[in-house]
Amino acid sequence: MLDLGSAAGQVFVAQVIIVVLLVAAGALALVLLARQYSMREARQQSVTAAETFANSPGVAAALDSRNPTAVLQPRAEAARQRADVDFLVAMNTHGIRYTHPSPGAIGKKFGGPIGPPLAGHVTVEQTHGGPPLPGGSGPAIEAIVPVFRDDGSVAGLVAAGVKIQNVTRLAGQQLPIVFGAGAGALAASTAGTLLVSRRLRRQTHGLGPTEMTRMYEHHDAVLHAVREGVLIIGADGRLLLVNDEARRLFDLPLDAERRYVDDIGLDSRTVRLLASGDPLTDGVHLAGDRLLAVNKRPTAPFGGQAGSVVTLRDTTELAALSGRAEQAGERLRLLYDSGVKIGTTLDVVRTAQELTEVAVPRFADVAAVDLLDAVVRGEEPAREPRWQMRRTAISGHRDGLPLYPVGELITFRAGTPQALALETGRALVEADLRGTRGWQEQDPDRARGMLERGLHSLIAVPLRARGVVVGMVDFWRAADSPAFAEDDLSFAEELASRAAVCVDNARRYTREHAMAVTLQRSLLPRGLPQQNALEVAWRYLPAQAGAGGDWFDIIPLPGARVALVVGDVVGHGLHAAATMGRLRTAIHNLSALDLSADELLGYLDELVAHMDAGESEEGVEQEVTGATCLYAIYDAVSGTCTIARAGHLGPALIHPNGAVSFPDTPVSPPLGLGAALPVETATLQLPEGSQLALFTDGLIEDRHRDPDTGLELLRDVLAQTHRTPEQTCRAAFDALLPERPTDDVALLVARTRILDPAQVREWDIPSDPAAVARIRSEVTRQLETWGLEQLGFTTELITSELVTNAIRYGTQPIRLRLLHDRTLTCEVADGSSTSPHLRRAATTDEGGRGLFLVAQFAQRWGTRYLARGKVIWTEQSLHDDGAAPTAALTDALLDQWEE
């Protein structure tokens, strides 16, 4: 009954649709009529309630009383409940409510129109909401009427209303009746349909319309759609049924049905085959130029009359199709293999070699790839005046075969298959090279040798990527292989197009990798700065997958101190290298301010956060977040090393006895993620001869090795005595690095030195200006001890100015320290954190020129802040003659006065 292919099913569906439409129309009409009636009743009910309450005795007087709400609110609520309305509101002539079912709305302005009621008219409207009501707010029908005084003036207004949701209940109460009637009609139609269906089945002997339709459909399919010949032959030798395929295979006439098999023009062998009653399975029968596979079965056991059914299959066409299918399958497998085996690396030469290895021997006997020189170098391909290419890869090369060798530059002459293919941008096939004059004229001797050794067929395919030629691939076949045909061109072009994309990707990677490595190496230190505090060696190796953001630095600081820096920017390529350069420049600038390790990383964290936010606002996909850094300051006077790190691996410490440890140093979040948290530091006391190894994660991590295992291997490698930092770097790289690193590796090894105590002299200075002369004399004697008499004048002047400023403006304790190292360093420390500033004194100023003199005499000067106080330091070259002011300094001093 539910089958739409049967008459009963179609009748049933039509009845259901009619019943549903009638029920829907009835329900809609009922809802509309009930709503119209209910709205009219609601309008009448609202007007009646409002008029009744407005004309009630005492309402006008209550509105004019001092407290209308106290009088009217109880009466209004009682009247509202008796009138069965949702709200009854009394208000003054300004629309201010005196009553309302919700006390919170009393005293507020009424939202409806009050102009017509104030003029004496009754107004009825539909509102769309208002103050909350006891049953919930919503659209309502409200009536507004005036309240008249005895003299006819309007004392106020009364509004009454009924919510629309309450007036539509009548329709909802009557809908079940409509739906019940519809369900009954649907049940009656279902019963009638069942009776009709049973009647039809009795008349068709159990076969329904669906089965009969399916039988005719199958009959037509066998006759016209089946690609296998079918013949049904009766017991008397007549053809009862012949489909189109059997008619084609035997070349039967159109009126073959109902005729005897020996009367339709078949040969005697075919007549005997069809007329025989013997069954046959997969028999082979030759009919004309067709080789047929024949199956024959009797029909009697299956309820029909005695006869047979014959099925025919043309194995000639199947064999041809099988051969083409096998070849197509092999080509598909070869294309699949090309997608897997070509482009496994981002190396241009290796990608070209992979193309030739895939093609030989499954498609060609010999294959060669020629690329433009610019492509091999990673540059943009550009057409040259002549087609010049360099032989890049060969496969299938046989002994004595005179092919151009790998590395040779080839210029294709006009008229050769390669030049024609490059000009047209399409593959070109030469089935027989012996008749190809253009190819032989390219190099007659070489062509003759290739023909003598069996090469006879060629396909030349240009390698095109993004519409630009990047190279050429040649496929050759030898004497024992069939010549190339036109059918091979499309496959050769498909294979070459896939390879061209891989070659271009490798070229672009080569260019970007070269640019990134060049940029990164230009941003890294090119040599070791001059300093005596540490003996330093370093190693840096970019990843094979692309230059990254690892960096290191050695920054000399005043006071026989050196800063060691190692950092890592997550990622590879130009973005990581450029970010590394920005961070390294920032660290140099911050180090020039002589900041402490924790303060420097704090500023660097804030800088990275600003960089990240700026790039995010500009829509840059790659963000800076992910940089780590370790910053260590070594003091050669005290032998201490202060370390601060942001998300970076801690250092390894090699003691003079060869023991290796990884000091426990506090770690802060990576740069840009610190969220303004303070950076913690650790101070290590390093014996002279210790080695401090700073490294990035690429040294210890690998795809086959976890960091903990890498640290243990590093410990074993570093646990050797009497190694120089250079030997330590070499041993670590030899033992830990894989053949093809997947990440950048930076290693910095520093052996500590401690300044000889004879090179350091310190004085405690009282807060007495008279002590300046004594200090000046002691400084002069110390310089004579060090053999630096030539610096006496300038050093006395610098010392005098700095000590005088400390006594005058600083606080205790005040100390003076001289360091005799590569330079002469003078340091004056005091307990004040106020730093002096260089300025040009006015002509009327009595002071302000001392720091100017210090800056002129010293090679460098600056301020370093301590936990408590500061240090003003200067540096003087040991080879400068400071006996008297230079002419430039004299001019600078005279410039302080205009007269």
C-alpha positions in Angstrom: 0.0 0.0 0.0 3.0 2.3 0.7 4.6 1.5 -2.6 4.2 4.6 -4.9 4.7 2.4 -8.0 1.3 0.7 -7.3 -2.1 2.1 -8.0 -3.2 1.4 -4.4 -0.2 3.3 -3.1 -0.8 6.3 -5.4 -4.5 6.4 -4.3 -3.5 6.2 -0.7 -1.1 9.0 -1.0 -3.6 11.2 -2.8 -6.2 10.6 -0.1 -3.7 11.4 2.7 -2.8 14.7 0.9 -6.5 15.7 0.5 -7.3 14.9 4.2 -4.2 16.8 5.4 -5.1 19.8 3.3 -8.8 19.8 4.5 -7.7 19.5 8.1 -5.2 22.3 7.7 -7.8 24.5 6.0 -10.3 23.8 8.7 -7.8 24.5 11.5 -6.7 27.8 9.8 -10.3 28.9 9.3 -11.2 28.1 12.9 -8.2 30.0 14.2 -8.9 33.0 12.1 -12.6 33.1 13.0 -12.0 32.4 16.7 -9.3 35.1 16.8 -11.6 37.7 15.1 -14.4 36.9 17.5 -12.1 36.9 20.5 -10.5 40.2 19.5 -14.0 41.8 19.1 -15.0 40.4 22.5 -11.7 41.6 24.1 -12.3 45.2 22.7 -15.8 45.2 24.1 -14.7 43.7 27.5 -11.9 46.3 27.8 -14.2 49.3 27.0 -16.9 48.0 29.4 -14.4 47.5 32.2 -12.8 50.9 31.7 -16.2 52.8 31.3 -17.6 51.1 34.4 -14.7 51.9 36.6 -14.4 55.5 35.2 -18.1 56.2 36.0 -18.0 54.6 39.4 -19.0 56.9 42.3 -16.0 58.6 43.9 -13.5 57.9 41.2 -13.3 61.5 40.0 -13.0 62.7 43.6 -10.3 60.2 44.3 -8.3 61.4 41.4 -8.4 64.9 42.8 -7.5 63.8 46.3 -4.0 64.1 47.9 -3.3 60.4 47.7 -5.2 58.9 44.8 -3.3 55.6 44.8 -4.3 54.7 48.4 -8.0 55.1 47.5 -8.0 53.8 43.9 -5.5 50.9 44.0 -7.7 48.5 46.1 -10.8 49.4 44.1 -9.1 49.0 40.8 -7.7 45.5 41.7 -11.1 44.4 42.9 -12.8 45.8 39.7 -10.1 44.1 37.5 -10.7 40.7 39.0 -14.5 41.1 38.7 -14.3 42.3 35.1 -11.9 39.5 34.2 -9.4 41.8 32.5 -5.6 41.7 32.8 -5.0 45.3 33.9 -7.1 48.3 35.1 -5.1 51.5 35.4 -6.2 54.9 36.7 -4.0 57.9 35.8 -4.0 61.7 35.9 -4.3 63.9 32.9 -0.5 63.8 32.4 -0.5 60.0 32.1 1.0 59.3 35.5 -0.3 56.0 36.8 -2.1 55.9 40.2 -3.0 52.2 40.0 -1.5 49.1 38.3 -1.5 45.3 38.9 2.3 45.6 39.3 2.9 48.1 42.1 6.3 48.9 40.6 4.6 50.6 37.6 2.7 53.0 39.8 4.0 56.5 39.5 5.4 56.0 36.1 4.1 57.5 32.8 1.5 55.6 30.8 2.9 54.5 27.4 -0.4 54.7 25.4 -2.0 57.6 23.6 -3.8 60.0 26.0 -4.6 62.9 23.6 -8.0 61.6 22.3 -9.2 60.5 25.8 -8.3 63.9 27.3 -10.5 65.4 24.5 -13.4 63.2 25.8 -13.1 60.3 23.3 -12.8 56.6 24.0 -9.6 55.1 22.5 -9.1 51.4 21.8 -5.7 50.1 20.6 -3.5 47.0 20.5 -0.3 47.4 22.5 3.0 45.5 22.0 4.1 45.3 25.6 4.3 47.3 28.8 5.1 46.9 32.5 5.1 43.3 33.7 1.7 41.8 34.6 0.9 39.0 37.1 0.5 36.5 34.2 3.4 37.8 32.2 3.7 40.7 29.8 2.9 40.7 26.1 0.7 42.2 23.4 -2.8 43.2 24.6 -6.1 45.0 23.6 -6.6 48.1 25.8 -9.3 50.8 26.1 -8.7 54.3 27.4 -11.6 56.4 28.7 -11.8 59.8 30.4 -13.1 60.4 33.9 -15.3 63.4 34.0 -16.0 65.8 37.0 -19.4 67.1 37.7 -18.6 70.3 35.7 -17.7 68.2 32.6 -13.9 68.6 32.9 -11.6 65.6 32.7 -10.2 64.6 36.0 -8.1 61.7 34.7 -8.1 58.6 32.6 -8.8 54.9 33.1 -7.2 52.2 30.9 -8.3 48.5 30.9 -7.0 45.7 28.8 -6.9 42.0 28.0 -3.8 40.1 26.8 -4.1 38.7 23.3 -2.8 35.3 24.4 -5.9 35.0 26.7 -8.4 35.9 24.0 -7.1 33.2 21.6 -7.7 30.3 24.0 -11.0 29.5 22.3 -9.3 28.5 19.1 -6.9 26.2 20.9 -9.8 24.5 22.7 -11.5 23.6 19.4 -8.4 22.5 17.4 -8.4 18.9 18.9 -11.9 18.4 17.4 -10.6 19.3 14.0 -7.5 17.1 14.2 -9.6 14.2 15.5 -12.0 14.4 12.6 -9.0 14.5 10.2 -7.5 11.4 11.9 -10.8 9.6 11.4 -10.9 10.5 7.7 -7.4 9.3 7.3 -8.2 5.9 8.9 -11.2 5.5 6.7 -9.1 6.2 3.6 -6.5 3.7 4.7 -9.1 0.9 5.1 -10.5 1.7 1.6 -7.1 1.5 0.1 -6.3 -1.9 1.7 -9.5 -3.3 0.2 -8.6 -2.0 -3.3 -5.1 -3.4 -3.0 -6.4 -6.9 -2.1 -8.8 -6.9 -5.0 -6.0 -6.0 -7.5 -3.8 -8.8 -6.2 -6.5 -11.4 -6.6 -7.1 -10.3 -10.2 -3.3 -10.5 -11.1 -2.7 -13.9 -9.4 -0.5 -12.5 -6.7 1.6 -10.2 -8.9 1.3 -6.7 -8.0 1.8 -3.7 -10.3 5.4 -3.3 -9.0 6.4 -6.8 -9.8 4.8 -6.6 -13.3 6.6 -3.3 -14.0 9.9 -4.8 -12.8 9.5 -7.8 -15.1 9.0 -5.6 -18.2 11.9 -3.4 -17.2 14.2 -6.4 -16.8 13.0 -7.7 -20.2 13.9 -4.4 -21.9 17.3 -4.3 -20.1 18.2 -7.8 -21.4 17.1 -6.9 -24.9 18.8 -3.5 -25.2 21.2 -2.7 -22.4 23.1 -5.9 -21.6 26.5 -6.1 -23.3 26.3 -9.8 -23.5 24.4 -11.7 -26.3 21.3 -13.6 -25.1 19.2 -16.0 -27.3 16.3 -18.2 -26.1 15.6 -21.1 -28.5 12.5 -23.2 -28.3 12.3 -27.1 -28.5 11.4 -26.9 -32.1 14.5 -24.8 -33.0 12.8 -21.4 -33.3 14.4 -18.2 -31.9 12.0 -17.0 -29.2 14.1 -14.1 -28.0 17.2 -12.3 -29.4 18.7 -9.2 -27.7 20.6 -6.4 -29.5 24.1 -7.7 -28.6 23.4 -11.2 -30.0 22.0 -9.7 -33.1 25.3 -7.7 -33.5 27.6 -10.6 -32.8 25.9 -13.0 -35.3 24.8 -10.2 -37.8 21.2 -11.4 -37.5 18.3 -9.8 -39.4 15.7 -7.7 -37.7 13.0 -10.4 -38.2 15.1 -13.2 -36.7 12.7 -13.9 -33.9 10.1 -16.6 -34.5 12.2 -18.1 -37.3 14.2 -21.3 -37.2 17.9 -21.1 -36.5 18.8 -22.8 -39.8 16.8 -20.1 -41.7 18.5 -16.9 -40.6 21.8 -17.1 -42.6 24.1 -18.6 -40.0 27.0 -21.0 -40.9 26.5 -24.7 -40.3 28.8 -24.8 -37.2 26.8 -22.1 -35.6 23.5 -23.8 -36.5 24.6 -27.0 -34.9 25.7 -25.2 -31.8 22.4 -23.4 -31.3 20.1 -26.4 -32.4 21.9 -28.9 -30.1 20.2 -29.5 -26.8 23.5 -30.2 -25.0 24.6 -27.8 -22.3 28.0 -25.9 -22.8 30.1 -23.9 -20.4 32.6 -21.2 -21.6 32.9 -22.8 -25.0 35.0 -21.0 -27.6 33.3 -20.4 -31.0 34.6 -18.6 -34.0 32.0 -16.5 -35.8 33.5 -14.6 -38.7 36.4 -12.5 -37.3 35.0 -12.7 -33.7 36.1 -15.2 -31.1 33.0 -15.8 -28.9 32.8 -17.4 -25.4 29.5 -19.4 -25.4 27.4 -20.7 -22.4 24.3 -22.8 -23.0 21.7 -24.0 -20.5 18.3 -25.8 -20.8 15.2 -23.8 -19.7 12.8 -26.7 -18.9 13.9 -27.2 -15.2 12.9 -23.7 -14.4 9.2 -24.0 -15.3 9.3 -23.1 -19.0 8.9 -25.3 -22.0 11.7 -27.4 -23.3 14.4 -25.3 -24.9 17.7 -23.6 -24.2 19.1 -20.2 -23.4 22.5 -19.2 -25.0 24.7 -16.4 -23.7 27.6 -14.9 -25.9 30.6 -12.8 -24.9 33.1 -11.3 -27.4 36.5 -12.3 -26.1 38.3 -10.4 -28.9 37.1 -7.1 -27.6 37.7 -8.2 -24.0 41.3 -9.1 -24.8 41.8 -5.7 -26.3 40.1 -4.0 -23.4 42.2 -6.1 -21.0 45.4 -5.0 -22.6 44.4 -1.3 -22.5 43.2 -1.6 -18.9 46.5 -3.3 -17.9 48.5 -0.5 -19.6 46.3 2.2 -18.0 46.7 0.5 -14.6 50.5 0.4 -15.0 50.5 4.1 -16.0 48.3 5.0 -12.9 50.7 3.0 -10.7 53.6 4.8 -12.2 52.0 8.2 -11.6 51.3 7.2 -8.1 54.9 6.2 -7.6 56.0 9.5 -9.1 54.0 11.4 -6.5 55.6 9.3 -3.7 59.2 9.1 -5.0 59.7 12.5 -6.7 60.2 15.5 -4.4 61.3 13.5 -1.3 63.8 16.3 -0.7 64.0 20.0 -1.4 67.1 19.6 -3.4 66.9 20.5 -7.1 69.4 18.0 -8.4 68.1 15.1 -6.3 64.5 15.9 -7.5 65.7 15.7 -11.1 67.4 12.4 -10.5 64.2 11.0 -8.9 62.3 11.9 -12.0 64.7 9.8 -14.2 64.7 6.9 -11.8 60.9 6.7 -11.8 60.7 6.8 -15.6 63.3 4.1 -16.2 62.7 1.3 -17.1 58.9 1.4 -16.6 58.3 4.1 -19.3 61.6 4.6 -21.0 64.9 2.9 -21.4 66.9 6.1 -20.9 65.8 9.4 -19.3 67.7 12.7 -18.9 66.8 16.0 -17.2 68.3 19.3 -18.3 67.6 22.4 -16.2 68.3 26.1 -16.5 71.3 27.3 -14.6 69.2 29.8 -12.7 66.9 27.0 -11.5 69.9 25.0 -10.2 71.1 28.0 -8.3 67.6 28.7 -6.8 67.0 31.8 -8.9 63.9 32.8 -10.8 63.9 31.1 -14.3 64.2 33.5 -17.2 64.3 32.7 -20.9 67.7 33.2 -22.4 68.4 34.3 -26.0 69.2 30.7 -26.8 67.9 27.6 -25.0 70.9 26.8 -22.9 70.4 24.1 -20.2 72.7 22.1 -18.0 72.5 18.3 -17.9 71.4 17.6 -14.3 70.4 13.9 -14.1 70.5 10.7 -16.2 69.1 7.2 -15.6 69.4 4.1 -17.8 72.8 5.2 -19.2 74.5 2.3 -20.9 78.3 1.8 -21.4 79.5 3.6 -24.4 76.2 5.5 -25.0 77.3 9.0 -26.2 74.9 11.1 -24.1 75.7 14.5 -22.8 77.3 13.9 -19.4 75.9 15.4 -16.2 77.1 18.9 -15.7 77.6 19.8 -19.3 75.9 23.0 -20.7 73.7 22.2 -23.7 72.5 24.7 -26.3 69.5 23.3 -28.3 69.6 24.4 -31.9 66.5 25.6 -33.7 64.6 22.7 -35.3 65.5 20.1 -32.8 62.7 18.3 -31.0 63.8 19.9 -27.7 63.8 23.4 -29.1 60.4 22.9 -30.8 58.9 21.5 -27.5 60.3 24.5 -25.6 58.9 26.9 -28.1 55.4 25.4 -28.1 55.3 24.4 -24.4 54.0 20.9 -25.4 55.6 17.5 -25.5 56.9 16.3 -28.9 57.3 12.7 -29.9 59.7 11.4 -32.5 58.7 7.8 -33.2 61.7 7.1 -35.5 64.9 9.2 -34.8 66.5 7.9 -38.0 64.4 10.1 -40.1 64.6 13.2 -37.8 67.1 15.6 -39.4 66.8 18.4 -36.8 67.8 16.0 -33.9 70.8 14.7 -35.9 72.0 18.1 -36.8 72.3 19.1 -33.1 75.4 16.9 -32.8 75.8 14.5 -35.8 78.6 12.4 -34.3 76.8 12.0 -31.0 73.4 11.2 -32.8 75.1 8.6 -35.0 76.5 6.9 -32.0 73.2 6.8 -30.2 71.5 5.3 -33.2 74.2 2.7 -33.6 73.6 1.7 -29.9 69.9 1.2 -30.4 68.2 4.4 -29.3 65.4 4.9 -31.9 62.5 6.8 -30.3 62.3 10.1 -28.3 59.8 12.1 -26.4 60.9 15.6 -25.4 58.8 17.3 -22.7 59.4 20.8 -21.3 59.3 21.1 -17.5 56.8 24.0 -16.8 55.9 25.3 -13.4 53.6 28.3 -12.9 53.6 28.8 -16.6 57.4 29.2 -16.8 59.9 26.7 -18.3 62.4 25.5 -15.7 63.9 22.7 -17.8 63.5 19.8 -20.2 63.2 16.0 -19.8 64.0 13.6 -22.6 62.7 10.0 -22.7 64.4 7.5 -25.1 63.6 3.9 -26.0 66.1 1.4 -27.3 65.9 -1.3 -30.0 64.2 -3.9 -27.8 61.3 -1.6 -26.9 58.4 -0.4 -29.0 58.6 3.1 -30.4 56.7 5.9 -28.6 53.3 6.7 -29.9 50.9 9.7 -29.7 49.2 7.9 -26.8 52.3 8.3 -24.7 52.4 12.0 -25.0 49.7 12.8 -22.4 51.3 10.4 -19.9 54.7 12.0 -20.4 53.3 15.5 -20.0 51.5 14.4 -16.8 54.7 12.9 -15.4 56.7 15.9 -16.3 54.2 18.4 -14.9 54.2 16.7 -11.5 58.0 16.7 -11.5 58.2 20.3 -12.6 56.2 21.4 -9.6 58.6 19.5 -7.3 61.6 21.0 -9.1 60.2 24.5 -8.7 59.4 23.9 -5.1 63.0 22.8 -4.5 64.2 25.8 -6.4 62.2 28.2 -4.3 63.3 26.5 -1.2 66.9 26.7 -2.3 66.5 30.4 -2.9 64.7 31.0 0.4 67.2 28.8 2.3 70.2 30.6 0.8 68.6 34.0 1.6 67.8 32.9 5.1 71.3 31.4 5.8 72.9 34.5 4.3 70.8 36.8 6.4 71.3 34.8 9.5 75.1 34.5 9.1 75.3 38.2 8.4 73.5 38.8 11.7 75.6 36.4 13.8 79.0 37.4 15.2 81.8 37.1 12.6 84.6 37.0 15.1 85.4 37.1 18.8 85.6 40.5 20.5 88.7 41.5 22.3 88.5 40.8 26.1 90.6 39.0 28.7 87.9 37.7 31.1 87.1 34.5 29.1 88.7 32.2 26.5 85.7 31.6 24.2 85.0 29.3 21.2 81.7 28.8 19.4 80.0 26.6 16.8 76.9 27.3 14.7 75.2 25.0 12.2 71.9 25.9 10.4 69.3 23.1 10.0 69.1 21.3 6.7 65.4 22.2 6.6 66.1 25.9 6.6 67.9 28.6 8.6 66.3 29.2 11.9 66.5 31.7 14.7 69.3 30.4 16.9 71.9 33.0 17.9 74.7 33.6 20.3 76.8 36.6 21.4 79.9 37.6 23.4 79.5 41.2 24.6 82.4 42.9 26.6 81.2 45.0 29.5 83.1 47.6 31.5 84.8 46.5 34.7 86.5 43.3 33.3 83.1 41.7 32.7 81.7 39.8 29.7 78.1 39.0 28.8 77.4 35.6 27.2 74.1 35.3 25.2 72.4 32.3 23.6 68.9 32.4 22.2 66.4 30.7 20.0 63.5 31.9 17.9 61.0 29.1 17.1 60.6 28.4 13.4 62.7 28.5 10.3 63.2 30.8 7.3 63.5 34.5 6.7 61.0 35.4 9.4 62.9 33.6 12.1 66.3 35.0 10.9 65.0 38.5 10.8 63.4 38.2 14.2 66.7 36.9 15.6 68.5 39.9 14.2 66.0 42.3 15.8 66.4 40.6 19.2 70.2 40.5 18.9 70.3 44.2 18.1 68.0 44.9 21.1 70.3 42.9 23.4 73.3 44.9 22.2 71.6 48.1 22.8 70.3 47.1 26.2 73.8 45.7 27.2 75.3 49.1 26.3 73.2 50.5 29.1 75.0 48.1 31.5 71.8 46.6 32.8 71.7 43.6 35.1 70.8 40.2 33.6 67.3 40.1 35.0 66.5 43.7 34.1 67.7 43.2 30.6 65.5 40.1 30.0 62.6 42.0 31.5 63.0 44.8 28.9 63.5 42.2 26.2 60.3 40.4 27.2 58.4 43.6 26.9 60.0 44.3 23.5 59.0 40.9 22.1 55.4 41.4 23.4 55.2 44.7 21.6 56.7 43.2 18.4 54.2 40.3 18.6 51.2 42.7 19.1 52.4 44.9 16.2 52.6 42.0 13.8 49.2 40.7 14.9 47.6 44.0 14.1 49.2 44.1 10.7 47.8 40.6 9.9 51.2 38.8 9.8 50.6 35.1 9.9 53.9 34.2 11.6 54.2 35.7 15.1 57.3 36.4 17.1 56.0 34.5 20.2 58.3 31.6 20.9 61.7 33.2 21.5 63.9 32.0 24.3 67.1 33.5 25.7 69.9 32.9 28.3 71.9 35.9 29.4 74.9 35.5 31.7 77.4 38.1 33.0 80.8 36.9 34.1 82.9 39.1 36.4 86.6 38.4 36.0 87.4 40.3 39.3 85.2 38.3 41.6 84.9 35.1 39.5 81.1 35.2 39.7 78.6 34.6 36.9 75.1 35.9 37.1 72.6 33.9 34.9 69.0 34.7 33.9 67.1 32.7 31.4 63.7 33.0 29.7 62.4 29.6 28.6 65.9 28.5 27.5 67.9 25.5 28.5 70.3 26.0 31.4 74.1 26.0 30.9 76.5 23.1 31.5 79.4 23.7 33.9 82.7 21.9 33.4 84.8 22.0 36.6 88.6 22.1 36.4 88.7 18.5 37.5 86.5 17.4 34.6 83.3 16.9 36.5 80.2 18.2 34.6 77.1 19.6 36.2 74.0 21.4 35.1 73.5 24.2 37.7 70.0 24.7 38.9 69.1 28.2 37.6 65.6 29.6 37.8 63.7 29.8 34.5 61.2 32.4 33.4 58.5 32.1 30.7 59.7 32.5 27.1 60.1 36.1 25.8 56.8 37.7 25.0 54.9 35.5 27.5 56.4 36.8 30.8 53.3 38.9 31.5 55.4 41.5 33.3 56.6 38.9 35.9 60.0 39.5 37.5 62.9 37.5 36.2 64.9 35.6 38.7 68.7 35.2 38.5 71.3 32.7 39.9 74.8 33.6 40.8 77.5 31.0 40.4 81.1 31.1 41.8 83.3 29.8 39.1 86.8 28.6 39.8 89.5 29.8 37.4 89.8 27.3 34.5 86.1 26.3 34.6 84.2 26.1 31.3 80.7 27.3 30.9 78.8 25.7 27.9 75.7 27.5 26.6 73.7 25.8 23.9 70.4 25.6 22.1 68.0 22.7 22.1 69.1 21.5 18.6 72.3 20.2 20.2 70.6 17.7 22.5 67.2 17.1 20.9 66.6 14.9 17.8 63.6 13.0 16.3 65.2 9.8 17.7 66.4 11.2 21.0 64.6 12.9 23.9 66.2 15.9 25.7 67.1 14.0 28.9 69.1 11.4 26.9 70.7 14.2 25.0 71.8 15.9 28.2 73.4 12.7 29.5 75.2 12.3 26.2 76.4 15.9 26.5 77.6 15.3 30.0 79.7 12.3 28.9 81.2 14.3 26.0 82.1 17.3 28.2 83.5 15.2 31.1 87.1 15.7 29.9 90.0 17.7 31.4 92.6 19.8 29.7 90.5 20.6 26.7 90.4 24.0 25.2 87.0 25.6 24.4 87.7 24.9 20.7 88.3 21.2 21.3 85.2 21.0 23.5 83.0 22.5 20.7 84.5 20.1 18.2 83.9 17.1 20.4 80.3 18.0 21.2 79.4 18.5 17.6 81.1 15.3 16.5 79.3 13.2 19.1 75.8 14.7 19.3 74.9 16.0 15.8 73.0 13.8 13.3 73.9 13.7 9.7 71.1 16.0 8.7 70.1 18.2 11.7 66.4 19.2 11.7 67.0 22.3 13.9 69.7 25.0 14.2 72.5 24.3 16.6 74.4 27.0 18.5 77.1 26.2 21.1 79.2 28.7 23.1 82.0 27.4 25.4 83.9 29.9 27.6 86.8 29.1 29.9 87.0 31.5 32.9 90.0 33.6 33.9 90.3 35.6 37.1 92.0 39.0 37.1 95.3 39.1 39.2 94.7 40.9 42.5 97.7 43.1 41.7 95.7 44.5 38.8 92.9 45.7 41.1 93.2 48.5 43.7 90.3 49.8 45.9 89.9 52.7 48.3 87.1 53.6 50.8 86.4 57.3 50.6 85.0 59.3 53.5 82.4 62.1 52.9 85.1 64.8 53.2 86.1 67.0 50.3 89.6 67.1 51.8 90.1 63.4 51.0 90.1 64.2 47.3 93.7 65.4 47.3 94.9 62.3 49.2 93.1 59.9 46.8 94.5 61.8 43.9 98.1 61.2 45.2 97.4 57.5 45.9 96.0 57.0 42.4 99.2 58.6 40.9 101.4 56.2 42.9 99.4 53.2 41.8 99.7 54.2 38.2 103.5 54.5 38.6 103.4 51.0 40.1 101.6 49.7 37.0 103.9 51.7 34.7 101.1 53.9 33.5 102.7 57.3 34.4 101.6 58.7 31.0 98.0 58.4 32.2 98.6 60.3 35.4 97.2 63.7 34.4 94.0 62.4 32.9 93.4 59.8 35.5 93.9 62.4 38.3 91.4 64.7 36.6 88.8 61.9 36.1 89.3 60.6 39.7 89.0 64.0 41.2 85.8 64.9 39.3 84.1 61.5 40.0 85.1 61.4 43.7 84.1 65.0 44.2 80.7 64.4 42.7 80.2 61.3 44.8 81.1 63.2 48.0 78.9 66.2 47.1 75.8 64.4 45.7 76.1 60.8 46.7 75.7 58.8 50.0 77.9 56.4 51.8 79.5 54.0 51.2 81.7 55.6 48.6 84.4 53.5 47.0 87.0 54.0 44.3 88.3 51.1 42.2 91.0 51.0 39.5 91.3 48.0 37.2 94.4 47.4 35.0 93.4 45.2 32.2 93.1 45.8 28.4 92.1 49.3 29.5 92.5 51.3 32.6 89.0 51.3 34.3 88.1 53.8 37.0 85.0 53.1 39.0 83.4 55.3 41.7 80.5 53.7 43.6 78.2 55.3 46.1 74.9 54.5 47.8 72.8 57.0 45.7 70.8 55.9 42.7 70.8 59.3 41.1 72.8 59.3 37.9 74.7 62.4 36.6 74.0 63.7 33.1 76.3 65.3 30.6 75.2 68.9 29.8 76.7 72.1 28.5 77.1 74.6 31.3 75.9 78.2 30.9 78.5 81.1 31.1 77.1 82.1 34.5 77.3 78.6 36.0 80.0 78.0 38.5 79.9 74.2 38.0 78.5 71.6 35.6 81.7 71.1 33.5 83.2 68.2 35.4 81.4 65.4 33.7 82.0 67.1 30.4 85.8 67.0 31.1 85.5 63.3 32.1 83.8 62.5 28.8 86.5 64.3 26.9 89.4 62.6 28.6 87.9 59.1 28.9 87.6 56.7 26.0 84.2 55.6 27.3 82.1 56.3 30.4 78.8 55.2 31.8 76.6 54.3 34.8 75.9 50.9 36.2 73.2 50.5 38.8 73.6 48.1 41.7 71.1 46.6 44.1 71.9 49.6 46.4 73.5 52.6 44.7 75.3 53.0 41.4 78.8 52.9 39.8 80.2 55.6 37.6 82.9 54.1 35.4 85.4 55.3 32.8 87.8 53.5 30.5 91.1 54.9 29.2 93.3 53.3 26.6 96.7 52.2 27.9 98.5 53.6 24.9 97.0 57.2 25.0 99.3 60.0 26.1 97.2 61.8 28.7 99.9 64.2 30.0 98.1 67.3 28.8 94.7 68.2 27.2 94.7 67.8 23.5 94.0 70.7 21.2 90.5 69.4 20.6 89.8 69.3 24.3 91.3 72.8 24.8 89.0 74.1 22.1 86.0 72.4 23.7 86.8 73.9 27.1 87.3 77.4 25.6 83.9 77.0 23.8 82.3 77.0 27.3 82.9 80.8 27.4 81.9 83.1 24.6 84.3 85.9 25.5 
